[in-house]
Amino acid sequence: MFHVMNNPDIPSDAGVAIEYRVNGRAFRIDFMLSGKNAAGSESLVIIELKQWTDVEFSDFGEHVLTFIGGHKRDTPHPSYQAWSYLSHLKMYNEYIYETGVSVNACAYLHNCLDGSIVNASLYEEKLREVPVFIKGQSAELKSMILSNISEGTGTALLERIDAAVIRPSQQLADSVGSMLKGKEEFVLLDEQKTVLEKIVKASNDSLTGQKRVLIINGGPGTGKSVISINALARLTGQRLNAKYVTPNAAPRAVFEAKLKSFFGKADIRSLFSGSGSFTGSEHESFDTLIVDEAHRLKMKSGMFKNLGENQVKEIIYSAHTSVFFIDEAQKVTWSDVGEISMIEEQAGLAGALVERLELTSQFRCSGSDDYMAWLDETLGVHSDTAHYFSRDKFDFQIFDSPVELHKTIKEKNKINNKSRVVAGYCWDWVSKNQPTLSDITIPEFGYSATWNLTSDGSEWIISPKSVAEVGCIHTCQGLEVDYVGVIVGRDMRVIDGVLRTDPSARAKTDKSLAGYKKEFKDDPVSAELKADEIIRNTYRTLMSRGMKGCYVYFVDPATAEYFRKHLPEYA
């Protein structure tokens, strides 16, 4: 950038910010210039710098494939990345949106000689607003800077922006506040409404008082995600700096897809975050962080699990109010550490006022608390649970053929595209490298299917063509359909009349039990108990995704018979 800026036409007193941290967030803008444009208006130019030399197309929308950290990785297109920073500043920085500061952006791939991929028509929509320059185009970059910065004003504008209040613009607040109106799927019922009002009150109280932590415990279908989204809308409507956080990308992607018709995709996306985004956040830089699926929180963050110290601690540190929606019986991987006791401990260390709330009414499986109670008892998750489950209330069926199960789900899906097949992760993901191969094969029935792990990203549950494929715990947790078909693998089967779990039956490509073998060497009893809990929780989660029905095929016939004998009509 020294070589680009070393130009007599670019004002020598233009403001420069390098590695500018946006609003207390962990991400940084590489290079930013400030001044006035030809019309005399205050103006910013954002420049996203990339050292990439080679770029390929990605299977993901608005992404490219390039070498990062020694490996090829899918990463957001640089134009999209710069555009997201631009959008974020315009929506959240009060000085910018109140005074109408002009904000423009571009990306500069200063080592890349071939711009055919990054400038392909596939990315045309973003490129119209945020151009990408490559090696040899420094003159074009200078021209872009000059068209927006014709007069320098020193660092005064940057300082005003940096000191500004961070809260949603009125435009964003109005849009998010109204986008749920008339959306029946987001209507709150009974105790859900009470929990929402407590979240809103705590969020407002904490702005001038003690830090607050709310822990909301509830099983599948009790409305945790619905309350989360309503809380996000209410708080954003009050122009509080709130964010919806999930460790799992799938719920965020689906909510974004459902809500993007109300507002721009990037604008909505700014309200959503992964749980590893707060390792470098400033103290209480957010008003409220709403954490859905808190049971999936990890200790470390980042691709290599080498960032931060404790996600629970970092979230509490980053917000005036932290809201944790949790169901400990949905912890499904070895690295899941979200527990009520840990949240309470970290809240105490942070000096926060803690409140625990319970969601008990079951709104998913046709309103049947009894189905969940029966499922918990049959799986051995909660063995002392009384139930009055009736298949007249909830359509639960055991199939003798995976072919028939999948065929039935496809028929149900024709109604409203809300039926899917999922399975325990007991088959290797061979189609990842060889797309023509099938992953889930059950030869005796001539059944074959592929995992749906990349083709639709995290939106597989709403992609029409994905009904032909099979989802796993990693792509469906936190989501729901009308009818779910579940293929239960050999990691859970009946031996001598007892329902047992077998970690060795999990696929080699599944990382859910990563850490099991090491712990087994040190403490086999503890390792076996933890693995058993994870496998049972996995099937509990898969079998509670359907709001109207659950159809199951068991690879092991004895397990199918075990579940049949536990049905009420056999009691």
Backbone hydrogen bonds, N-H to C=O, Kabsch-Sander energy under -0.5 kcal/mol:
donor,donor_aa,acceptor,acceptor_aa,energy
5,M,1,M,-3.0
6,N,2,F,-1.6
7,N,5,M,-2.8
10,I,7,N,-1.2
14,A,11,P,-1.5
15,G,34,S,-1.8
17,A,32,M,-2.7
19,E,30,D,-2.3
20,Y,29,I,-2.3
22,V,20,Y,-0.5
22,V,27,F,-1.3
23,N,21,R,-0.7
25,R,22,V,-2.9
26,A,277,S,-0.6
29,I,20,Y,-3.1
30,D,28,R,-0.5
31,F,47,I,-1.2
32,M,17,A,-2.3
33,L,45,V,-2.5
34,S,15,G,-2.0
35,G,43,S,-1.7
36,K,151,E,-2.7
37,N,41,S,-2.4
40,G,37,N,-2.1
43,S,35,G,-2.8
44,L,102,S,-3.0
45,V,33,L,-2.3
46,I,104,N,-2.9
47,I,31,F,-3.0
48,E,46,I,-0.5
48,E,106,C,-2.5
49,L,47,I,-0.6
50,K,108,Y,-2.1
56,E,65,L,-2.9
58,S,63,H,-0.7
63,H,60,F,-1.2
64,V,75,T,-2.8
65,L,56,E,-2.9
66,T,73,R,-2.2
67,F,54,D,-0.5
68,I,66,T,-0.5
68,I,71,H,-3.1
71,H,68,I,-1.1
73,R,66,T,-3.1
75,T,64,V,-2.6
77,H,62,E,-2.4
81,Q,77,H,-2.4
82,A,78,P,-2.4
83,W,79,S,-2.2
84,S,80,Y,-2.5
85,Y,81,Q,-1.6
86,L,82,A,-2.2
87,S,83,W,-2.9
88,H,84,S,-2.3
89,L,85,Y,-2.3
90,K,86,L,-2.1
91,M,87,S,-1.6
92,Y,88,H,-2.3
93,N,89,L,-2.0
94,E,92,Y,-0.8
94,E,165,V,-2.3
97,Y,93,N,-2.2
98,E,94,E,-2.2
99,T,95,Y,-1.8
100,G,96,I,-1.3
101,V,96,I,-1.2
102,S,42,E,-2.6
104,N,44,L,-2.1
106,C,46,I,-2.1
107,A,131,P,-2.0
108,Y,48,E,-2.9
109,L,133,F,-3.3
110,H,50,K,-0.6
110,H,108,Y,-1.2
111,N,50,K,-0.6
112,C,109,L,-1.5
113,L,53,T,-0.5
113,L,111,N,-0.5
115,G,113,L,-0.6
119,N,115,G,-1.8
120,A,117,I,-1.8
123,Y,120,A,-1.9
124,E,121,S,-1.8
126,K,123,Y,-0.5
127,L,123,Y,-2.3
128,R,124,E,-1.9
129,E,125,E,-0.5
129,E,126,K,-1.0
130,V,126,K,-3.2
133,F,107,A,-3.0
135,K,109,L,-0.9
135,K,112,C,-2.1
137,Q,134,I,-2.0
141,L,137,Q,-2.0
142,K,138,S,-2.6
143,S,139,A,-2.1
144,M,140,E,-2.0
145,I,141,L,-2.3
146,L,142,K,-2.7
147,S,143,S,-1.9
148,N,144,M,-0.5
148,N,145,I,-1.4
149,I,145,I,-2.6
150,S,36,K,-2.6
150,S,148,N,-0.5
151,E,36,K,-1.9
154,G,13,D,-2.7
156,A,153,T,-1.1
159,E,155,T,-2.4
160,R,156,A,-2.1
161,I,157,L,-2.4
162,D,158,L,-2.5
163,A,159,E,-1.7
164,A,160,R,-0.6
164,A,161,I,-0.9
167,R,92,Y,-2.0
167,R,165,V,-0.7
169,S,91,M,-2.0
173,A,169,S,-2.8
174,D,170,Q,-2.8
175,S,171,Q,-2.0
176,V,172,L,-2.9
177,G,173,A,-2.3
178,S,174,D,-1.2
179,M,175,S,-1.4
181,K,178,S,-1.4
183,K,180,L,-2.1
184,E,182,G,-1.1
186,F,183,K,-2.2
187,V,184,E,-1.6
192,Q,189,L,-2.5
193,K,190,D,-1.1
194,T,190,D,-1.0
195,V,191,E,-2.3
196,L,192,Q,-2.2
197,E,193,K,-2.3
198,K,194,T,-1.9
199,I,195,V,-2.0
200,V,196,L,-2.3
201,K,197,E,-2.4
202,A,198,K,-2.5
203,S,199,I,-2.3
204,N,200,V,-1.9
205,D,201,K,-2.8
206,S,202,A,-2.2
207,L,203,S,-0.5
207,L,204,N,-0.7
208,T,205,D,-1.0
209,G,205,D,-1.0
212,R,320,H,-2.5
213,V,353,L,-2.6
214,L,322,S,-2.7
215,I,355,E,-2.7
216,I,214,L,-0.5
216,I,324,F,-3.2
217,N,215,I,-0.6
217,N,357,L,-2.7
218,G,326,I,-2.2
219,G,359,L,-0.6
222,T,219,G,-1.6
227,I,223,G,-2.6
228,S,224,K,-2.2
229,I,225,S,-2.3
230,N,226,V,-2.1
231,A,227,I,-2.9
232,L,228,S,-2.3
233,A,229,I,-2.3
234,R,230,N,-2.7
235,L,231,A,-2.7
236,T,232,L,-2.3
237,G,233,A,-2.2
238,Q,234,R,-1.1
239,R,236,T,-1.7
240,L,235,L,-2.7
242,A,240,L,-1.5
243,K,288,T,-1.6
244,Y,271,L,-3.0
245,V,243,K,-0.5
245,V,290,I,-3.4
246,T,273,S,-2.0
252,R,248,N,-0.7
253,A,249,A,-2.4
254,V,250,A,-2.1
255,F,251,P,-2.5
256,E,252,R,-2.6
257,A,253,A,-2.1
258,K,254,V,-2.3
259,L,255,F,-2.1
260,K,256,E,-1.4
262,F,259,L,-2.0
263,F,259,L,-0.8
268,I,264,G,-2.4
269,R,265,K,-2.5
270,S,266,A,-1.4
271,L,268,I,-2.1
272,F,269,R,-1.7
273,S,244,Y,-2.1
275,S,246,T,-0.6
277,S,274,G,-1.0
279,T,276,G,-0.6
281,S,278,F,-0.7
282,E,24,G,-1.3
284,E,317,Y,-2.4
285,S,282,E,-1.4
285,S,318,S,-0.5
286,F,318,S,-2.2
287,D,241,N,-1.9
288,T,241,N,-1.5
289,L,321,T,-2.2
290,I,243,K,-2.9
290,I,288,T,-0.5
291,V,289,L,-0.7
291,V,323,V,-3.7
292,D,245,V,-2.7
292,D,290,I,-0.8
294,A,325,F,-3.1
296,R,293,E,-2.2
297,L,294,A,-1.8
301,S,307,L,-2.9
305,K,302,G,-1.5
306,N,301,S,-0.8
307,L,301,S,-2.2
311,Q,298,K,-1.4
314,E,310,N,-2.5
315,I,311,Q,-2.2
316,I,312,V,-2.2
317,Y,313,K,-2.3
318,S,314,E,-1.5
319,A,315,I,-0.7
319,A,316,I,-0.8
320,H,286,F,-1.8
321,T,287,D,-2.1
322,S,212,R,-2.2
323,V,289,L,-2.8
324,F,214,L,-3.3
324,F,322,S,-0.5
325,F,291,V,-3.1
325,F,323,V,-0.6
326,I,216,I,-2.7
326,I,324,F,-0.5
330,Q,327,D,-2.4
331,K,328,E,-1.2
332,V,330,Q,-0.6
334,W,512,S,-4.0
336,D,333,T,-1.5
337,V,297,L,-3.4
338,G,295,H,-0.8
338,G,297,L,-0.8
339,E,337,V,-0.7
343,I,339,E,-2.2
344,E,340,I,-2.6
345,E,341,S,-2.1
346,Q,342,M,-2.6
347,A,343,I,-2.4
348,G,344,E,-2.2
349,L,345,E,-2.1
350,A,346,Q,-1.4
351,G,348,G,-1.2
352,A,347,A,-2.8
353,L,211,K,-3.1
354,V,352,A,-0.6
355,E,213,V,-2.2
357,L,215,I,-3.0
359,L,217,N,-3.2
360,T,358,E,-0.5
363,F,221,G,-3.3
363,F,361,S,-0.7
366,S,364,R,-2.3
366,S,547,M,-2.5
367,G,364,R,-0.6
368,S,365,C,-2.4
369,D,367,G,-1.1
372,M,368,S,-1.1
373,A,369,D,-2.1
374,W,370,D,-2.7
375,L,371,Y,-3.0
376,D,372,M,-2.7
377,E,373,A,-2.1
378,T,374,W,-2.8
379,L,375,L,-2.6
380,G,376,D,-0.8
381,V,376,D,-2.1
382,H,376,D,-1.1
385,T,382,H,-1.1
393,K,390,S,-1.5
394,F,390,S,-1.4
395,D,548,K,-2.0
396,F,394,F,-1.4
397,Q,395,D,-0.5
397,Q,550,C,-2.0
399,F,397,Q,-0.5
399,F,552,V,-3.5
405,L,401,S,-2.0
406,H,402,P,-2.5
407,K,403,V,-2.3
408,T,404,E,-2.4
409,I,405,L,-2.1
410,K,406,H,-2.2
411,E,407,K,-1.7
412,K,408,T,-2.4
413,N,409,I,-2.3
414,K,410,K,-0.9
414,K,411,E,-0.7
415,I,412,K,-1.5
416,N,412,K,-0.6
417,N,413,N,-2.7
420,R,483,Y,-1.7
421,V,469,E,-0.5
422,V,485,G,-3.4
423,A,471,G,-1.8
424,G,487,I,-2.1
426,C,424,G,-2.5
430,V,428,D,-1.7
432,K,429,W,-0.8
433,N,430,V,-0.8
434,Q,430,V,-1.5
437,L,434,Q,-2.4
439,D,449,A,-1.5
440,I,449,A,-2.1
441,T,439,D,-0.8
442,I,447,Y,-2.6
445,F,442,I,-2.0
446,G,442,I,-0.5
446,G,443,P,-1.2
447,Y,442,I,-1.8
449,A,440,I,-1.7
452,N,470,V,-2.6
453,L,451,W,-1.0
457,G,454,T,-1.3
459,E,456,D,-2.0
460,W,457,G,-0.7
462,I,459,E,-1.9
463,S,459,E,-0.7
463,S,460,W,-0.7
466,S,463,S,-1.6
467,V,464,P,-1.0
468,A,465,K,-1.6
469,E,466,S,-1.5
470,V,450,T,-2.2
471,G,421,V,-2.7
475,T,472,C,-1.3
476,C,472,C,-1.0
477,Q,473,I,-1.3
479,L,476,C,-2.1
481,V,545,R,-2.0
482,D,418,K,-2.9
483,Y,418,K,-1.5
484,V,549,G,-1.9
485,G,420,R,-2.6
486,V,551,Y,-3.3
487,I,422,V,-2.2
488,V,486,V,-0.7
488,V,553,Y,-2.9
489,G,487,I,-0.6
492,M,489,G,-1.1
493,R,500,R,-1.9
495,I,498,V,-2.7
498,V,495,I,-1.6
500,R,493,R,-2.6
500,R,498,V,-0.6
502,D,491,D,-2.4
505,A,502,D,-1.8
506,R,503,P,-1.7
507,A,425,Y,-2.5
510,D,507,A,-1.2
514,A,511,K,-1.7
516,Y,513,L,-2.7
519,E,515,G,-2.1
520,F,516,Y,-2.5
521,K,517,K,-1.5
522,D,518,K,-1.1
523,D,519,E,-3.7
527,A,523,D,-2.4
528,E,524,P,-2.5
529,L,525,V,-2.2
530,K,526,S,-2.3
531,A,527,A,-2.5
532,D,528,E,-2.4
533,E,529,L,-2.1
534,I,530,K,-2.2
535,I,531,A,-2.4
536,R,532,D,-2.3
537,N,533,E,-2.7
538,T,534,I,-2.1
539,Y,535,I,-1.9
540,R,536,R,-2.2
541,T,537,N,-2.5
542,L,538,T,-2.6
543,M,539,Y,-2.5
544,S,541,T,-1.2
545,R,542,L,-1.2
547,M,481,V,-2.4
548,K,482,D,-3.1
549,G,482,D,-1.8
550,C,395,D,-2.2
551,Y,484,V,-2.7
552,V,397,Q,-2.7
553,Y,486,V,-2.7
554,F,399,F,-0.6
555,V,488,V,-2.5
555,V,553,Y,-0.5
559,T,556,D,-0.8
560,A,556,D,-1.5
561,E,557,P,-2.2
562,Y,558,A,-2.0
563,F,559,T,-2.2
564,R,560,A,-2.2
565,K,561,E,-2.4
566,H,562,Y,-0.7
566,H,563,F,-0.5
567,L,564,R,-1.3
570,Y,567,L,-2.1
571,A,567,L,-0.6
571,A,568,P,-1.3
